[in-house]
Amino acid sequence: MFIARLIAQRFLLALFTLLLVSFLIFAVLEILPGDVATRILGRDATPETLAALRERMHLDDPALLRYGRWLWGVLQGDFGQSLVSSRSVMEVLGPRIVNTAFLSIYAFILYVPLATLPAILQAIRRDRPVDHALSVATLVLLSIPDFLLSTLLLLTFVLLIPVLPAMSTVDHTSDFMEYLRATTLPALTLAIVMAVYAVRMLRDNLIEVLDADYIRMAELRGVPAGRVVWRHALPNALVPTLNVTALNLAYLVGGVVVVEKVFSYPGFGSLLVDSLQLRDFPLIEATILLSASVYIAANFIADAGAILLNPKLRTG
């Protein structure tokens, strides 16, 4: 009961944060200079056509009323129409969300072993040459920006070892293997960037847990070393790392912007950049709100996971 109440509180806080973000998104775009009707019809539009469009789009209504109307539409899954293509926002977003979701899942699958295995190896071989070598490699990768890491991977696996495509171009006709091959380099880039942040923390947490009394007792009782690490040490060491993982999940939404542009991947991030350049406000509102939703959901999942994995909270 105590755990359920804590999770419910986190969930309500997440909903309130998302509501606040939606208001801020609408307010920021509202105060930007320029008129929506003028942006749609162009500067040569007549006052009559501008007035007719403003009336049709309810642009003369109070801002709070328009925000409430927009929010109600969002709750029903209606994000409005794109100002550039005159298509439904969800019709434009749908394929891009699918592409980015595929890339993100692929990157997260690669991230788990890239973050876990080096940390375990460093923890059980602490202060030895392999630990020092992996620490140096982690620090070097931490200092490399996304676009440079993408470029280095391109040089390695496109020019030096030509096994992967330079451009990750896919469409609705591409099959699973084509998606997999096209997204390997961008997914590997995202996975490496995320993993280097988690490896160091997980290593330190594992060392602390491996020095705990109950781990020493398990070793003295003859429990196999692999079982000690995977069944007893690793689950307890993961709790502080969950917040980093949540931030990494949120990074998948923001970080794909650069990576998708480098690899010309038609995903959610590149669409956000394009909509900002074209000042397509309904599309900007939808993309930012969905990005914020993923970020908030990732943090909520991390909080809930920490509560469920914390023995003190499980016992009330």
GULUM-404800 format. One line per field, with one value per residue (C-alpha): x, y, z; chain; residue number from 1; residue in three letters. Coordinates in nm, 2 decimals, always signed. Each point is the difference from the previous one (the first is absolute). Layout:
<atoms>
c1 <- c(X,...)
c2 <- c(Y,...)
c3 <- c(Z,...)
chain <- c(A,...)
resi <- c(NUM,...)
resn <- c(ALA,...)
</atoms>
This chain:
<atoms>
c1 <- c(+0.00,+0.28,+0.18,-0.33,-0.05,+0.36,-0.04,-0.34,+0.15,+0.28,-0.26,-0.21,+0.31,+0.10,-0.35,+0.02,+0.35,-0.13,-0.29,+0.24,+0.22,-0.29,-0.10,+0.36,+0.03,-0.32,+0.10,+0.35,-0.13,-0.28,+0.23,+0.23,-0.01,-0.20,-0.36,-0.10,-0.24,+0.27,+0.24,-0.25,-0.13,+0.32,+0.07,-0.20,-0.33,-0.29,-0.15,-0.32,+0.16,+0.21,-0.31,-0.19,+0.29,+0.03,-0.37,+0.02,+0.29,-0.14,+0.31,-0.20,-0.12,+0.18,+0.32,-0.12,-0.31,+0.22,+0.23,-0.29,-0.13,+0.34,+0.05,-0.34,+0.10,+0.33,-0.18,-0.21,+0.30,-0.06,+0.31,-0.14,+0.12,+0.35,+0.03,+0.24,-0.16,-0.36,+0.00,-0.09,+0.29,-0.03,+0.00,+0.33,+0.14,-0.11,+0.27,+0.27,-0.10,+0.02,+0.34,+0.14,-0.16,+0.17,+0.33,-0.04,-0.09,+0.30,+0.23,-0.13,+0.05,+0.36,+0.03,-0.08,+0.31,+0.22,-0.08,-0.02,+0.29,+0.29,-0.13,-0.01,+0.34,+0.15,-0.17,+0.14,+0.34,+0.02,+0.33,+0.15,+0.12,-0.34,-0.18,+0.24,-0.02,-0.38,-0.01,+0.23,-0.22,-0.31,+0.15,+0.11,-0.35,-0.16,+0.20,-0.11,-0.31,-0.28,+0.06,+0.38,-0.07,-0.24,+0.26,+0.26,-0.23,-0.08,+0.37,+0.05,-0.29,-0.06,+0.35,+0.25,-0.23,-0.28,-0.27,-0.27,-0.17,+0.10,-0.36,-0.28,-0.27,-0.32,-0.36,-0.33,+0.13,+0.31,-0.01,+0.13,+0.35,+0.03,-0.11,+0.25,+0.29,-0.09,-0.03,+0.30,+0.25,-0.24,-0.12,+0.36,+0.08,-0.29,+0.08,+0.37,-0.09,-0.25,+0.21,+0.31,-0.21,-0.13,+0.31,+0.19,-0.29,-0.09,+0.37,+0.02,-0.34,+0.10,+0.33,-0.19,-0.25,+0.27,+0.16,-0.32,-0.02,-0.28,+0.20,+0.31,-0.23,-0.13,+0.36,+0.10,-0.30,+0.13,-0.25,+0.15,+0.16,-0.22,-0.32,+0.13,+0.05,-0.31,-0.26,+0.11,+0.24,-0.13,-0.37,+0.10,+0.26,-0.25,-0.23,+0.22,+0.07,-0.37,-0.01,+0.29,-0.18,-0.31,+0.20,+0.15,-0.36,-0.08,+0.32,-0.12,-0.27,+0.23,+0.32,-0.15,-0.03,+0.37,+0.05,-0.29,+0.12,+0.36,-0.13,-0.30,-0.24,-0.37,-0.09,-0.17,+0.31,+0.06,-0.37,+0.03,+0.29,-0.19,-0.32,+0.20,+0.16,-0.34,-0.17,-0.27,-0.15,-0.25,+0.28,+0.24,-0.25,-0.07,+0.37,+0.11,-0.30,+0.07,+0.37,-0.09,-0.24,+0.28,+0.23,-0.26,-0.10,+0.36,+0.06,-0.33,+0.11,+0.33,-0.16,-0.24,+0.28,+0.21,-0.30,-0.06,+0.37,+0.06,-0.03,-0.09,-0.30,-0.11,-0.03,-0.18)
c2 <- c(+0.00,+0.24,-0.08,+0.05,+0.34,+0.11,-0.11,+0.18,+0.32,-0.02,-0.07,+0.31,+0.21,-0.12,+0.09,+0.35,+0.05,-0.10,+0.24,+0.28,-0.08,+0.02,+0.34,+0.13,-0.14,+0.18,+0.32,+0.02,-0.05,+0.25,+0.29,-0.05,+0.28,-0.03,-0.10,-0.36,+0.11,+0.21,-0.30,-0.22,+0.23,+0.21,+0.37,+0.07,-0.12,+0.25,+0.11,-0.17,-0.34,+0.04,+0.09,-0.30,-0.24,+0.15,-0.06,-0.35,-0.09,+0.19,+0.21,+0.30,-0.20,+0.05,-0.19,-0.21,-0.11,-0.10,-0.19,-0.18,-0.09,-0.12,-0.20,-0.17,-0.10,-0.14,-0.21,-0.14,-0.06,+0.30,+0.22,+0.21,+0.05,+0.08,+0.36,-0.11,-0.31,+0.05,-0.37,-0.13,+0.04,-0.36,-0.11,+0.18,-0.12,-0.36,-0.14,+0.21,-0.13,-0.36,+0.06,+0.17,-0.27,-0.27,+0.18,+0.07,-0.36,-0.12,+0.25,-0.11,-0.36,+0.08,+0.23,-0.27,-0.22,+0.29,+0.15,-0.31,-0.23,+0.26,+0.11,-0.36,-0.07,+0.31,-0.07,-0.36,+0.11,+0.33,+0.19,-0.25,+0.08,-0.09,+0.24,+0.29,-0.07,+0.01,+0.31,+0.18,-0.12,+0.13,+0.34,+0.03,-0.09,+0.24,+0.29,-0.08,+0.18,-0.18,+0.13,-0.08,-0.35,-0.05,+0.12,-0.24,-0.29,+0.10,+0.01,-0.34,-0.20,+0.17,+0.09,-0.22,-0.30,+0.05,-0.22,+0.26,+0.27,+0.37,+0.12,-0.15,+0.05,-0.21,+0.02,-0.19,-0.25,-0.10,-0.34,-0.08,-0.09,+0.32,+0.19,-0.19,+0.06,+0.37,+0.08,-0.20,+0.30,+0.26,-0.25,-0.09,+0.38,+0.05,-0.31,+0.10,+0.35,-0.13,-0.28,+0.21,+0.20,-0.32,-0.21,+0.21,+0.03,-0.37,-0.10,+0.20,-0.13,-0.36,+0.04,+0.14,-0.28,-0.27,+0.12,-0.03,-0.26,-0.21,-0.04,-0.11,-0.24,-0.15,-0.04,-0.18,-0.23,-0.11,+0.17,+0.01,+0.33,+0.05,-0.05,+0.24,+0.27,-0.05,-0.10,+0.19,+0.29,+0.13,+0.05,+0.21,+0.20,+0.08,+0.21,+0.32,-0.06,+0.01,+0.38,+0.01,-0.25,+0.22,+0.30,-0.22,-0.10,+0.37,+0.06,-0.24,+0.26,+0.30,-0.17,-0.15,+0.35,+0.02,-0.36,-0.02,+0.31,-0.15,-0.33,+0.16,-0.22,+0.10,+0.00,+0.20,+0.22,+0.11,+0.09,+0.22,+0.19,+0.04,+0.12,+0.26,+0.13,+0.02,+0.15,-0.27,+0.07,-0.29,-0.24,+0.17,-0.02,-0.37,-0.10,+0.19,-0.13,-0.36,+0.05,+0.13,-0.29,-0.25,+0.18,+0.02,-0.36,-0.12,+0.18,-0.14,-0.35,+0.05,+0.13,-0.29,-0.25,+0.15,-0.03,-0.36,-0.10,+0.17,-0.26,+0.26,+0.12,-0.35,-0.07,+0.33)
c3 <- c(+0.00,+0.09,-0.34,-0.19,+0.16,-0.08,-0.36,-0.03,+0.13,-0.26,-0.27,+0.10,+0.01,-0.35,-0.13,+0.16,-0.15,-0.34,+0.03,+0.10,-0.30,-0.24,+0.13,-0.03,-0.36,-0.10,+0.18,-0.15,-0.35,+0.07,+0.09,-0.30,-0.25,-0.32,-0.09,-0.07,-0.28,-0.17,+0.02,-0.17,-0.27,-0.05,+0.02,-0.32,+0.15,+0.01,+0.33,-0.09,-0.05,+0.32,+0.20,-0.15,+0.09,+0.35,+0.06,-0.14,+0.22,+0.31,+0.02,+0.13,+0.30,+0.34,+0.04,+0.30,-0.20,-0.29,+0.24,+0.15,-0.34,-0.11,+0.32,-0.04,-0.35,+0.12,+0.26,-0.28,-0.22,-0.23,-0.02,-0.28,-0.36,-0.13,-0.12,-0.28,-0.14,+0.12,+0.11,+0.34,+0.24,+0.11,-0.37,-0.04,+0.34,-0.02,-0.24,+0.17,+0.34,-0.12,-0.15,+0.32,+0.22,-0.20,+0.02,+0.38,+0.08,-0.20,+0.17,+0.35,-0.08,-0.08,+0.30,+0.26,-0.06,-0.09,+0.35,+0.20,-0.11,+0.02,+0.35,+0.12,-0.14,+0.16,+0.34,+0.02,-0.13,+0.19,-0.01,-0.25,-0.35,-0.16,+0.24,-0.08,-0.38,+0.01,+0.21,-0.25,-0.29,+0.18,+0.07,-0.36,-0.13,+0.25,-0.15,-0.36,-0.12,-0.17,-0.35,+0.02,+0.13,-0.29,-0.24,+0.14,-0.03,-0.35,-0.09,+0.17,-0.14,-0.33,-0.13,+0.19,+0.05,-0.26,+0.16,+0.08,-0.20,+0.04,-0.01,+0.20,-0.25,+0.05,-0.10,+0.03,-0.26,+0.21,+0.17,+0.35,-0.11,-0.20,+0.30,+0.22,-0.24,-0.06,+0.38,+0.13,-0.01,+0.15,+0.26,+0.09,+0.03,+0.24,+0.20,+0.05,+0.10,+0.26,+0.12,+0.09,+0.25,+0.17,+0.01,+0.25,+0.25,-0.03,+0.06,+0.32,+0.12,-0.07,+0.19,+0.30,-0.01,-0.05,+0.32,+0.20,+0.28,-0.16,-0.32,+0.21,+0.18,-0.33,-0.12,+0.32,-0.03,-0.34,-0.23,-0.35,-0.09,-0.31,+0.21,+0.26,-0.26,-0.21,+0.26,+0.31,-0.08,-0.34,+0.10,+0.30,-0.19,-0.27,+0.22,-0.01,-0.37,-0.09,+0.01,-0.25,-0.22,+0.02,-0.12,-0.27,-0.11,-0.02,-0.19,-0.26,-0.09,+0.00,-0.11,-0.31,-0.15,-0.06,-0.08,-0.24,-0.19,-0.03,-0.14,-0.20,+0.19,-0.04,+0.36,+0.27,+0.08,-0.36,-0.03,+0.30,-0.16,-0.32,+0.17,+0.20,-0.32,-0.18,+0.32,-0.03,+0.35,+0.03,-0.09,+0.24,+0.28,-0.07,-0.03,+0.32,+0.20,-0.10,+0.08,+0.34,+0.05,-0.06,+0.23,+0.28,-0.05,+0.01,+0.33,+0.14,-0.09,+0.16,+0.32,+0.01,-0.07,+0.28,+0.24,-0.10,+0.02,+0.34,+0.27,+0.27,-0.20,-0.08,+0.37,+0.06)
chain <- c(A,A,A,A,A,A,A,A,A,A,A,A,A,A,A,A,A,A,A,A,A,A,A,A,A,A,A,A,A,A,A,A,A,A,A,A,A,A,A,A,A,A,A,A,A,A,A,A,A,A,A,A,A,A,A,A,A,A,A,A,A,A,A,A,A,A,A,A,A,A,A,A,A,A,A,A,A,A,A,A,A,A,A,A,A,A,A,A,A,A,A,A,A,A,A,A,A,A,A,A,A,A,A,A,A,A,A,A,A,A,A,A,A,A,A,A,A,A,A,A,A,A,A,A,A,A,A,A,A,A,A,A,A,A,A,A,A,A,A,A,A,A,A,A,A,A,A,A,A,A,A,A,A,A,A,A,A,A,A,A,A,A,A,A,A,A,A,A,A,A,A,A,A,A,A,A,A,A,A,A,A,A,A,A,A,A,A,A,A,A,A,A,A,A,A,A,A,A,A,A,A,A,A,A,A,A,A,A,A,A,A,A,A,A,A,A,A,A,A,A,A,A,A,A,A,A,A,A,A,A,A,A,A,A,A,A,A,A,A,A,A,A,A,A,A,A,A,A,A,A,A,A,A,A,A,A,A,A,A,A,A,A,A,A,A,A,A,A,A,A,A,A,A,A,A,A,A,A,A,A,A,A,A,A,A,A,A,A,A,A,A,A,A,A,A,A,A,A,A,A,A,A,A,A,A,A,A,A,A,A,A,A,A,A,A,A)
resi <- c(1,2,3,4,5,6,7,8,9,10,11,12,13,14,15,16,17,18,19,20,21,22,23,24,25,26,27,28,29,30,31,32,33,34,35,36,37,38,39,40,41,42,43,44,45,46,47,48,49,50,51,52,53,54,55,56,57,58,59,60,61,62,63,64,65,66,67,68,69,70,71,72,73,74,75,76,77,78,79,80,81,82,83,84,85,86,87,88,89,90,91,92,93,94,95,96,97,98,99,100,101,102,103,104,105,106,107,108,109,110,111,112,113,114,115,116,117,118,119,120,121,122,123,124,125,126,127,128,129,130,131,132,133,134,135,136,137,138,139,140,141,142,143,144,145,146,147,148,149,150,151,152,153,154,155,156,157,158,159,160,161,162,163,164,165,166,167,168,169,170,171,172,173,174,175,176,177,178,179,180,181,182,183,184,185,186,187,188,189,190,191,192,193,194,195,196,197,198,199,200,201,202,203,204,205,206,207,208,209,210,211,212,213,214,215,216,217,218,219,220,221,222,223,224,225,226,227,228,229,230,231,232,233,234,235,236,237,238,239,240,241,242,243,244,245,246,247,248,249,250,251,252,253,254,255,256,257,258,259,260,261,262,263,264,265,266,267,268,269,270,271,272,273,274,275,276,277,278,279,280,281,282,283,284,285,286,287,288,289,290,291,292,293,294,295,296,297,298,299,300,301,302,303,304,305,306,307,308,309,310,311,312,313,314,315,316)
resn <- c(MET,PHE,ILE,ALA,ARG,LEU,ILE,ALA,GLN,ARG,PHE,LEU,LEU,ALA,LEU,PHE,THR,LEU,LEU,LEU,VAL,SER,PHE,LEU,ILE,PHE,ALA,VAL,LEU,GLU,ILE,LEU,PRO,GLY,ASP,VAL,ALA,THR,ARG,ILE,LEU,GLY,ARG,ASP,ALA,THR,PRO,GLU,THR,LEU,ALA,ALA,LEU,ARG,GLU,ARG,MET,HIS,LEU,ASP,ASP,PRO,ALA,LEU,LEU,ARG,TYR,GLY,ARG,TRP,LEU,TRP,GLY,VAL,LEU,GLN,GLY,ASP,PHE,GLY,GLN,SER,LEU,VAL,SER,SER,ARG,SER,VAL,MET,GLU,VAL,LEU,GLY,PRO,ARG,ILE,VAL,ASN,THR,ALA,PHE,LEU,SER,ILE,TYR,ALA,PHE,ILE,LEU,TYR,VAL,PRO,LEU,ALA,THR,LEU,PRO,ALA,ILE,LEU,GLN,ALA,ILE,ARG,ARG,ASP,ARG,PRO,VAL,ASP,HIS,ALA,LEU,SER,VAL,ALA,THR,LEU,VAL,LEU,LEU,SER,ILE,PRO,ASP,PHE,LEU,LEU,SER,THR,LEU,LEU,LEU,LEU,THR,PHE,VAL,LEU,LEU,ILE,PRO,VAL,LEU,PRO,ALA,MET,SER,THR,VAL,ASP,HIS,THR,SER,ASP,PHE,MET,GLU,TYR,LEU,ARG,ALA,THR,THR,LEU,PRO,ALA,LEU,THR,LEU,ALA,ILE,VAL,MET,ALA,VAL,TYR,ALA,VAL,ARG,MET,LEU,ARG,ASP,ASN,LEU,ILE,GLU,VAL,LEU,ASP,ALA,ASP,TYR,ILE,ARG,MET,ALA,GLU,LEU,ARG,GLY,VAL,PRO,ALA,GLY,ARG,VAL,VAL,TRP,ARG,HIS,ALA,LEU,PRO,ASN,ALA,LEU,VAL,PRO,THR,LEU,ASN,VAL,THR,ALA,LEU,ASN,LEU,ALA,TYR,LEU,VAL,GLY,GLY,VAL,VAL,VAL,VAL,GLU,LYS,VAL,PHE,SER,TYR,PRO,GLY,PHE,GLY,SER,LEU,LEU,VAL,ASP,SER,LEU,GLN,LEU,ARG,ASP,PHE,PRO,LEU,ILE,GLU,ALA,THR,ILE,LEU,LEU,SER,ALA,SER,VAL,TYR,ILE,ALA,ALA,ASN,PHE,ILE,ALA,ASP,ALA,GLY,ALA,ILE,LEU,LEU,ASN,PRO,LYS,LEU,ARG,THR,GLY)
</atoms>
